[in-house]
Amino acid sequence: MDRIETIVKSLRKGRSDLESAKFELVFSFPSDEMAQEYFRKTYHWEHHDSMIKYQLDDLFFSGFKIKTDLNAKNLICLTKCYVDLAAETKGNLYRWKLWV
């Protein structure tokens, strides 16, 4: 989670006018049922700009993009909450991105 703070500090240093960004989290799941369950939980939990769902080989992926404040503490909290939620259905964090 220290990396999140480092990334946000670096972005703020280079672009002091930047106040928000699109935040993307994608998780991998061993089965389509588990990915579907996570998708249902996150879809109703919070409004997302776009939901992500796909399959690659034997893994199933589910995630989202949301516009949020560029605040390290907020991003750390969101990441922890979604990682915990994914762990309930045997999901693993696959990708974490900030789109500016």
Chimera marker file (.cmm) of the C-alpha trace (Angstrom):
<marker_set name="trace">
<marker id="1" x="0.000" y="0.000" z="0.000" r="1" g="1" b="0" radius="0.5"/>
<marker id="2" x="3.042" y="2.273" z="0.309" r="1" g="1" b="0" radius="0.5"/>
<marker id="3" x="3.246" y="2.194" z="-3.482" r="1" g="1" b="0" radius="0.5"/>
<marker id="4" x="-0.127" y="3.910" z="-3.686" r="1" g="1" b="0" radius="0.5"/>
<marker id="5" x="1.149" y="6.831" z="-1.608" r="1" g="1" b="0" radius="0.5"/>
<marker id="6" x="4.293" y="7.041" z="-3.751" r="1" g="1" b="0" radius="0.5"/>
<marker id="7" x="2.257" y="7.073" z="-6.985" r="1" g="1" b="0" radius="0.5"/>
<marker id="8" x="-0.121" y="9.757" z="-5.717" r="1" g="1" b="0" radius="0.5"/>
<marker id="9" x="2.757" y="11.943" z="-4.478" r="1" g="1" b="0" radius="0.5"/>
<marker id="10" x="4.512" y="11.599" z="-7.824" r="1" g="1" b="0" radius="0.5"/>
<marker id="11" x="1.352" y="12.517" z="-9.744" r="1" g="1" b="0" radius="0.5"/>
<marker id="12" x="0.706" y="15.508" z="-7.502" r="1" g="1" b="0" radius="0.5"/>
<marker id="13" x="4.285" y="16.707" z="-7.921" r="1" g="1" b="0" radius="0.5"/>
<marker id="14" x="4.044" y="16.583" z="-11.702" r="1" g="1" b="0" radius="0.5"/>
<marker id="15" x="0.459" y="17.831" z="-11.987" r="1" g="1" b="0" radius="0.5"/>
<marker id="16" x="-0.527" y="19.971" z="-9.008" r="1" g="1" b="0" radius="0.5"/>
<marker id="17" x="-3.873" y="20.809" z="-10.690" r="1" g="1" b="0" radius="0.5"/>
<marker id="18" x="-4.902" y="17.136" z="-10.779" r="1" g="1" b="0" radius="0.5"/>
<marker id="19" x="-7.695" y="16.522" z="-8.250" r="1" g="1" b="0" radius="0.5"/>
<marker id="20" x="-9.310" y="13.303" z="-9.466" r="1" g="1" b="0" radius="0.5"/>
<marker id="21" x="-8.565" y="10.265" z="-11.582" r="1" g="1" b="0" radius="0.5"/>
<marker id="22" x="-10.182" y="7.092" z="-12.798" r="1" g="1" b="0" radius="0.5"/>
<marker id="23" x="-9.347" y="4.219" z="-10.489" r="1" g="1" b="0" radius="0.5"/>
<marker id="24" x="-9.374" y="0.661" z="-11.861" r="1" g="1" b="0" radius="0.5"/>
<marker id="25" x="-9.246" y="-2.614" z="-9.971" r="1" g="1" b="0" radius="0.5"/>
<marker id="26" x="-9.447" y="-6.023" z="-11.652" r="1" g="1" b="0" radius="0.5"/>
<marker id="27" x="-9.485" y="-9.337" z="-9.798" r="1" g="1" b="0" radius="0.5"/>
<marker id="28" x="-8.917" y="-12.886" z="-11.048" r="1" g="1" b="0" radius="0.5"/>
<marker id="29" x="-11.109" y="-15.799" z="-9.985" r="1" g="1" b="0" radius="0.5"/>
<marker id="30" x="-10.778" y="-19.568" z="-10.437" r="1" g="1" b="0" radius="0.5"/>
<marker id="31" x="-14.371" y="-19.967" z="-11.689" r="1" g="1" b="0" radius="0.5"/>
<marker id="32" x="-17.020" y="-18.014" z="-13.534" r="1" g="1" b="0" radius="0.5"/>
<marker id="33" x="-19.418" y="-18.449" z="-10.600" r="1" g="1" b="0" radius="0.5"/>
<marker id="34" x="-16.982" y="-16.756" z="-8.206" r="1" g="1" b="0" radius="0.5"/>
<marker id="35" x="-16.373" y="-13.903" z="-10.665" r="1" g="1" b="0" radius="0.5"/>
<marker id="36" x="-20.142" y="-13.495" z="-11.094" r="1" g="1" b="0" radius="0.5"/>
<marker id="37" x="-20.664" y="-13.360" z="-7.320" r="1" g="1" b="0" radius="0.5"/>
<marker id="38" x="-18.016" y="-10.647" z="-6.968" r="1" g="1" b="0" radius="0.5"/>
<marker id="39" x="-19.546" y="-8.761" z="-9.909" r="1" g="1" b="0" radius="0.5"/>
<marker id="40" x="-22.967" y="-8.832" z="-8.198" r="1" g="1" b="0" radius="0.5"/>
<marker id="41" x="-21.531" y="-7.647" z="-4.874" r="1" g="1" b="0" radius="0.5"/>
<marker id="42" x="-19.582" y="-4.731" z="-6.332" r="1" g="1" b="0" radius="0.5"/>
<marker id="43" x="-22.274" y="-3.701" z="-8.795" r="1" g="1" b="0" radius="0.5"/>
<marker id="44" x="-24.722" y="-3.019" z="-5.977" r="1" g="1" b="0" radius="0.5"/>
<marker id="45" x="-22.139" y="-1.722" z="-3.522" r="1" g="1" b="0" radius="0.5"/>
<marker id="46" x="-21.229" y="1.510" z="-5.269" r="1" g="1" b="0" radius="0.5"/>
<marker id="47" x="-21.822" y="3.367" z="-8.531" r="1" g="1" b="0" radius="0.5"/>
<marker id="48" x="-19.111" y="2.529" z="-11.036" r="1" g="1" b="0" radius="0.5"/>
<marker id="49" x="-18.315" y="4.260" z="-14.300" r="1" g="1" b="0" radius="0.5"/>
<marker id="50" x="-17.755" y="0.915" z="-15.997" r="1" g="1" b="0" radius="0.5"/>
<marker id="51" x="-17.703" y="-2.703" z="-14.954" r="1" g="1" b="0" radius="0.5"/>
<marker id="52" x="-15.051" y="-5.079" z="-16.319" r="1" g="1" b="0" radius="0.5"/>
<marker id="53" x="-15.671" y="-8.771" z="-16.907" r="1" g="1" b="0" radius="0.5"/>
<marker id="54" x="-13.754" y="-11.207" z="-19.144" r="1" g="1" b="0" radius="0.5"/>
<marker id="55" x="-12.139" y="-14.633" z="-19.351" r="1" g="1" b="0" radius="0.5"/>
<marker id="56" x="-8.551" y="-15.459" z="-20.290" r="1" g="1" b="0" radius="0.5"/>
<marker id="57" x="-7.574" y="-19.140" z="-20.478" r="1" g="1" b="0" radius="0.5"/>
<marker id="58" x="-8.766" y="-20.765" z="-17.219" r="1" g="1" b="0" radius="0.5"/>
<marker id="59" x="-9.105" y="-17.533" z="-15.231" r="1" g="1" b="0" radius="0.5"/>
<marker id="60" x="-12.146" y="-15.299" z="-14.925" r="1" g="1" b="0" radius="0.5"/>
<marker id="61" x="-11.769" y="-11.577" z="-14.310" r="1" g="1" b="0" radius="0.5"/>
<marker id="62" x="-14.104" y="-9.048" z="-12.757" r="1" g="1" b="0" radius="0.5"/>
<marker id="63" x="-13.521" y="-5.430" z="-11.795" r="1" g="1" b="0" radius="0.5"/>
<marker id="64" x="-14.485" y="-1.822" z="-12.329" r="1" g="1" b="0" radius="0.5"/>
<marker id="65" x="-13.409" y="1.733" z="-13.090" r="1" g="1" b="0" radius="0.5"/>
<marker id="66" x="-14.620" y="4.619" z="-10.971" r="1" g="1" b="0" radius="0.5"/>
<marker id="67" x="-13.836" y="8.319" z="-10.887" r="1" g="1" b="0" radius="0.5"/>
<marker id="68" x="-12.500" y="9.278" z="-7.473" r="1" g="1" b="0" radius="0.5"/>
<marker id="69" x="-10.498" y="11.947" z="-5.659" r="1" g="1" b="0" radius="0.5"/>
<marker id="70" x="-6.747" y="11.678" z="-6.026" r="1" g="1" b="0" radius="0.5"/>
<marker id="71" x="-6.172" y="11.075" z="-2.349" r="1" g="1" b="0" radius="0.5"/>
<marker id="72" x="-3.780" y="8.333" z="-1.197" r="1" g="1" b="0" radius="0.5"/>
<marker id="73" x="-5.710" y="7.513" z="1.994" r="1" g="1" b="0" radius="0.5"/>
<marker id="74" x="-8.967" y="7.201" z="0.057" r="1" g="1" b="0" radius="0.5"/>
<marker id="75" x="-7.368" y="4.966" z="-2.602" r="1" g="1" b="0" radius="0.5"/>
<marker id="76" x="-5.766" y="2.752" z="0.049" r="1" g="1" b="0" radius="0.5"/>
<marker id="77" x="-9.104" y="2.380" z="1.855" r="1" g="1" b="0" radius="0.5"/>
<marker id="78" x="-10.958" y="1.565" z="-1.387" r="1" g="1" b="0" radius="0.5"/>
<marker id="79" x="-8.311" y="-0.953" z="-2.409" r="1" g="1" b="0" radius="0.5"/>
<marker id="80" x="-8.383" y="-2.727" z="0.965" r="1" g="1" b="0" radius="0.5"/>
<marker id="81" x="-12.198" y="-2.906" z="0.969" r="1" g="1" b="0" radius="0.5"/>
<marker id="82" x="-12.381" y="-4.369" z="-2.530" r="1" g="1" b="0" radius="0.5"/>
<marker id="83" x="-9.499" y="-6.798" z="-1.905" r="1" g="1" b="0" radius="0.5"/>
<marker id="84" x="-11.275" y="-8.067" z="1.223" r="1" g="1" b="0" radius="0.5"/>
<marker id="85" x="-14.527" y="-8.426" z="-0.699" r="1" g="1" b="0" radius="0.5"/>
<marker id="86" x="-12.804" y="-10.339" z="-3.512" r="1" g="1" b="0" radius="0.5"/>
<marker id="87" x="-11.108" y="-12.649" z="-0.993" r="1" g="1" b="0" radius="0.5"/>
<marker id="88" x="-14.571" y="-13.776" z="0.155" r="1" g="1" b="0" radius="0.5"/>
<marker id="89" x="-15.006" y="-15.408" z="-3.270" r="1" g="1" b="0" radius="0.5"/>
<marker id="90" x="-11.364" y="-16.548" z="-3.671" r="1" g="1" b="0" radius="0.5"/>
<marker id="91" x="-10.404" y="-13.597" z="-5.851" r="1" g="1" b="0" radius="0.5"/>
<marker id="92" x="-6.915" y="-12.159" z="-6.173" r="1" g="1" b="0" radius="0.5"/>
<marker id="93" x="-5.931" y="-8.645" z="-7.150" r="1" g="1" b="0" radius="0.5"/>
<marker id="94" x="-4.852" y="-8.851" z="-10.780" r="1" g="1" b="0" radius="0.5"/>
<marker id="95" x="-4.497" y="-5.211" z="-11.817" r="1" g="1" b="0" radius="0.5"/>
<marker id="96" x="-4.514" y="-1.806" z="-10.074" r="1" g="1" b="0" radius="0.5"/>
<marker id="97" x="-4.444" y="1.322" z="-12.252" r="1" g="1" b="0" radius="0.5"/>
<marker id="98" x="-4.929" y="5.049" z="-12.069" r="1" g="1" b="0" radius="0.5"/>
<marker id="99" x="-6.030" y="6.746" z="-15.286" r="1" g="1" b="0" radius="0.5"/>
<marker id="100" x="-5.215" y="10.471" z="-15.417" r="1" g="1" b="0" radius="0.5"/>
<link id1="1" id2="2" r="1" g="1" b="0" radius="0.2"/>
<link id1="2" id2="3" r="1" g="1" b="0" radius="0.2"/>
<link id1="3" id2="4" r="1" g="1" b="0" radius="0.2"/>
<link id1="4" id2="5" r="1" g="1" b="0" radius="0.2"/>
<link id1="5" id2="6" r="1" g="1" b="0" radius="0.2"/>
<link id1="6" id2="7" r="1" g="1" b="0" radius="0.2"/>
<link id1="7" id2="8" r="1" g="1" b="0" radius="0.2"/>
<link id1="8" id2="9" r="1" g="1" b="0" radius="0.2"/>
<link id1="9" id2="10" r="1" g="1" b="0" radius="0.2"/>
<link id1="10" id2="11" r="1" g="1" b="0" radius="0.2"/>
<link id1="11" id2="12" r="1" g="1" b="0" radius="0.2"/>
<link id1="12" id2="13" r="1" g="1" b="0" radius="0.2"/>
<link id1="13" id2="14" r="1" g="1" b="0" radius="0.2"/>
<link id1="14" id2="15" r="1" g="1" b="0" radius="0.2"/>
<link id1="15" id2="16" r="1" g="1" b="0" radius="0.2"/>
<link id1="16" id2="17" r="1" g="1" b="0" radius="0.2"/>
<link id1="17" id2="18" r="1" g="1" b="0" radius="0.2"/>
<link id1="18" id2="19" r="1" g="1" b="0" radius="0.2"/>
<link id1="19" id2="20" r="1" g="1" b="0" radius="0.2"/>
<link id1="20" id2="21" r="1" g="1" b="0" radius="0.2"/>
<link id1="21" id2="22" r="1" g="1" b="0" radius="0.2"/>
<link id1="22" id2="23" r="1" g="1" b="0" radius="0.2"/>
<link id1="23" id2="24" r="1" g="1" b="0" radius="0.2"/>
<link id1="24" id2="25" r="1" g="1" b="0" radius="0.2"/>
<link id1="25" id2="26" r="1" g="1" b="0" radius="0.2"/>
<link id1="26" id2="27" r="1" g="1" b="0" radius="0.2"/>
<link id1="27" id2="28" r="1" g="1" b="0" radius="0.2"/>
<link id1="28" id2="29" r="1" g="1" b="0" radius="0.2"/>
<link id1="29" id2="30" r="1" g="1" b="0" radius="0.2"/>
<link id1="30" id2="31" r="1" g="1" b="0" radius="0.2"/>
<link id1="31" id2="32" r="1" g="1" b="0" radius="0.2"/>
<link id1="32" id2="33" r="1" g="1" b="0" radius="0.2"/>
<link id1="33" id2="34" r="1" g="1" b="0" radius="0.2"/>
<link id1="34" id2="35" r="1" g="1" b="0" radius="0.2"/>
<link id1="35" id2="36" r="1" g="1" b="0" radius="0.2"/>
<link id1="36" id2="37" r="1" g="1" b="0" radius="0.2"/>
<link id1="37" id2="38" r="1" g="1" b="0" radius="0.2"/>
<link id1="38" id2="39" r="1" g="1" b="0" radius="0.2"/>
<link id1="39" id2="40" r="1" g="1" b="0" radius="0.2"/>
<link id1="40" id2="41" r="1" g="1" b="0" radius="0.2"/>
<link id1="41" id2="42" r="1" g="1" b="0" radius="0.2"/>
<link id1="42" id2="43" r="1" g="1" b="0" radius="0.2"/>
<link id1="43" id2="44" r="1" g="1" b="0" radius="0.2"/>
<link id1="44" id2="45" r="1" g="1" b="0" radius="0.2"/>
<link id1="45" id2="46" r="1" g="1" b="0" radius="0.2"/>
<link id1="46" id2="47" r="1" g="1" b="0" radius="0.2"/>
<link id1="47" id2="48" r="1" g="1" b="0" radius="0.2"/>
<link id1="48" id2="49" r="1" g="1" b="0" radius="0.2"/>
<link id1="49" id2="50" r="1" g="1" b="0" radius="0.2"/>
<link id1="50" id2="51" r="1" g="1" b="0" radius="0.2"/>
<link id1="51" id2="52" r="1" g="1" b="0" radius="0.2"/>
<link id1="52" id2="53" r="1" g="1" b="0" radius="0.2"/>
<link id1="53" id2="54" r="1" g="1" b="0" radius="0.2"/>
<link id1="54" id2="55" r="1" g="1" b="0" radius="0.2"/>
<link id1="55" id2="56" r="1" g="1" b="0" radius="0.2"/>
<link id1="56" id2="57" r="1" g="1" b="0" radius="0.2"/>
<link id1="57" id2="58" r="1" g="1" b="0" radius="0.2"/>
<link id1="58" id2="59" r="1" g="1" b="0" radius="0.2"/>
<link id1="59" id2="60" r="1" g="1" b="0" radius="0.2"/>
<link id1="60" id2="61" r="1" g="1" b="0" radius="0.2"/>
<link id1="61" id2="62" r="1" g="1" b="0" radius="0.2"/>
<link id1="62" id2="63" r="1" g="1" b="0" radius="0.2"/>
<link id1="63" id2="64" r="1" g="1" b="0" radius="0.2"/>
<link id1="64" id2="65" r="1" g="1" b="0" radius="0.2"/>
<link id1="65" id2="66" r="1" g="1" b="0" radius="0.2"/>
<link id1="66" id2="67" r="1" g="1" b="0" radius="0.2"/>
<link id1="67" id2="68" r="1" g="1" b="0" radius="0.2"/>
<link id1="68" id2="69" r="1" g="1" b="0" radius="0.2"/>
<link id1="69" id2="70" r="1" g="1" b="0" radius="0.2"/>
<link id1="70" id2="71" r="1" g="1" b="0" radius="0.2"/>
<link id1="71" id2="72" r="1" g="1" b="0" radius="0.2"/>
<link id1="72" id2="73" r="1" g="1" b="0" radius="0.2"/>
<link id1="73" id2="74" r="1" g="1" b="0" radius="0.2"/>
<link id1="74" id2="75" r="1" g="1" b="0" radius="0.2"/>
<link id1="75" id2="76" r="1" g="1" b="0" radius="0.2"/>
<link id1="76" id2="77" r="1" g="1" b="0" radius="0.2"/>
<link id1="77" id2="78" r="1" g="1" b="0" radius="0.2"/>
<link id1="78" id2="79" r="1" g="1" b="0" radius="0.2"/>
<link id1="79" id2="80" r="1" g="1" b="0" radius="0.2"/>
<link id1="80" id2="81" r="1" g="1" b="0" radius="0.2"/>
<link id1="81" id2="82" r="1" g="1" b="0" radius="0.2"/>
<link id1="82" id2="83" r="1" g="1" b="0" radius="0.2"/>
<link id1="83" id2="84" r="1" g="1" b="0" radius="0.2"/>
<link id1="84" id2="85" r="1" g="1" b="0" radius="0.2"/>
<link id1="85" id2="86" r="1" g="1" b="0" radius="0.2"/>
<link id1="86" id2="87" r="1" g="1" b="0" radius="0.2"/>
<link id1="87" id2="88" r="1" g="1" b="0" radius="0.2"/>
<link id1="88" id2="89" r="1" g="1" b="0" radius="0.2"/>
<link id1="89" id2="90" r="1" g="1" b="0" radius="0.2"/>
<link id1="90" id2="91" r="1" g="1" b="0" radius="0.2"/>
<link id1="91" id2="92" r="1" g="1" b="0" radius="0.2"/>
<link id1="92" id2="93" r="1" g="1" b="0" radius="0.2"/>
<link id1="93" id2="94" r="1" g="1" b="0" radius="0.2"/>
<link id1="94" id2="95" r="1" g="1" b="0" radius="0.2"/>
<link id1="95" id2="96" r="1" g="1" b="0" radius="0.2"/>
<link id1="96" id2="97" r="1" g="1" b="0" radius="0.2"/>
<link id1="97" id2="98" r="1" g="1" b="0" radius="0.2"/>
<link id1="98" id2="99" r="1" g="1" b="0" radius="0.2"/>
<link id1="99" id2="100" r="1" g="1" b="0" radius="0.2"/>
</marker_set>
